[in-house]
């Protein structure tokens, strides 16, 4: 009976013999992740790391991948194993040198250059890696890093006690500790445990015998290609469902817009009827309805936008678009609130917002502004000497604006383009152009300083100096 329990090999017994094995690819030597799709390598060190486990532990068999697959199972065998442990304790060396350490999201993997072959096993000779699950770690801290002590990481574990990782320099130790702490905070293995019951429930009947396309044997380029293929299929399915929902949303939005357009047209008729009868006694409900209509127009939900398909031809489309643009700028009050002049950028943004989903292109807007003066819509295109193009109301007066800017400059001891844009609530570029126009009309003169470009009243010409 003694011979059954004295099978412990009379060879070098080290910490690598006490932790489970890890699988390497036969040809490339790459680490096979477990599970294949979740585990990610975060750090690979040069082969100069030392592993120390001061306490002699039971040997893990060469083909085992879990810490529970030891050579002892029951209490009776434990007693014999303890006797064998005492007998062979002098053969235990508490350290392994020249190891390559791989830190992943799930494990610490130790790869050693020289294999530990068994005489009767040829297929096991390629297994040159051992691993330690991060779920067994309780704490990781640094030690050493003095002139007489090597930099170390002390790992407090549940199954192996105190484990030491010794590094040649403190820089490599600190990088490794950072990656270990990051993996311990993420706890990716807990997410895997939560997903396993869901995967079992979602697996259809009869599919259990089919091998996975990205099984444990897929590593390197094959695994990357399979993973990218699966991601592309998921993205394709997601985009298909998303665009389907988007089309349904647009259809419902068009129906809602038709209802609001009818509502807005009814309010406009009532407003015209009351104005023709000189009835100025509007109650609060009528004012609220008008405010609601203006708000809906600003959101693009009360505008019956003209399209190329409804117009028939490009020329008719641009003509109808010009009339609708002029009507929008007049009824919304946007052109009047900006002093009767607006840049094309502001017009483009406001009008496209009001159109909702039927947007116009910048080329369409450029073609439309050329027709404003021809169609006599109360506004026209204007181009400043600097090249800035604006839409200007026909009743806009540069001299009147120049007088307002001169008065603003008199009251504030000078004026800048930023101050003028804030005061008149207009675009900064437009404010600069209006100040330069006032200078050309000799209402203002400028002073260029390091701080900014200031404009002051021109007293030489206007005051007779």
TAJOJO-V590125 format. One line per field, one symbol per residue. ss: DSSP state (@ for helix, = for strand, . for the rest). phi: phi as a letter, one per 40 degrees, with the letter a starting at -180 (. if undefined). psi: psi as a letter, one per 40 degrees, with the letter a starting at -180 (. if undefined). A space follows every 10 residues. Layout:
BEGIN
ss = ???
phi = ???
psi = ???
END
This chain:
BEGIN
ss = .@@@@..... ..=.@@@@.. ==.=...... =......... ====....== ===......= .........= ....@@@@@@ @@@@@@@.@@ @=..====== ====..==== ==.....=.. =.@@@@..== ===@@@==== ===....... =======... .======..@ @@@@@@@@@@ @@@@@@.@@@ @@@@@@@@@@ @@........ .........@ @@@@@@@@@@ @@@@@@@@@@ @@@@@@@@@@ @@@@@@@@@@ @@@@@@@@@@ @@@@@@.... ...@@@@@@@ @@@@@@@@.. .......@@@ @..@@@@@@@ @@@@@@@@@@ @@.@@@@... ===@@@@@@@ @@@@@..... .@@@@@@@@. ........== ===.....== ===....@@@ @@@@@@@@@@ @@..=.@@@@ @@@@...@@@ @@@@@@@@@@ ...=====.. ..=====.@@ @@...
phi = .cccbbcccc acbbdccbbc cbcbccccgc cccbcccbcb cbabcccbcb bbbcccbccc ccccbbcccc cbbbcccccc cccccccbcc ccbcabbfbc cbcbcbabbb bbcccbcbdb bccccccbbb bbcccccbab acaggbcbbc cbbcbcbccb gcbbbbbcac cccccccccc ccccccfccc cccccccccc cccccgcccc cccbccccbg cccccccccc cccccccccc cccccccccc cccccccccc cccccccccc cccccccfcc cccccccccc cccccccccg bbbcccbccc chbccccccc cccccccccc ccgcccccgg aacccccccc cccccgcccb cccccccccc cccccfcgaa cbbcdchcbb bbccccbccc cccccccccc cbghabcccc ccccfbcccc cccccccccc cgcbbbbcbc cacbbbcccc cccgc
psi = ddddefehhg ahhiddeeii iihiidddei hhihidedhh hdhhiigfih hhhdhhiihh ideieieegi eidadddddd dddddddede ehheihifih hhhaedihhh hidhigiide hdeedehfii ihheeehdih iiibfadehi hihhhhidde bhhhhhidid dddddddddd ddddddfddd dddddddddd dehiieedeh iidfaeehib dddddddddd dddddddddd dddddddddd dddddddddd dddddddddd ddddddefhe ghiddddddd ddddddddef efhghiiddd ddiddddddd dddddddddd deeddddeee hiiddddddd ddddebegii iddddddddd edddegeeii ihhideehhi hhidehhddd dddddddddd defiiidddd dddefiiddd dddddddddd efdiiihhid dahihihged ddef.
END
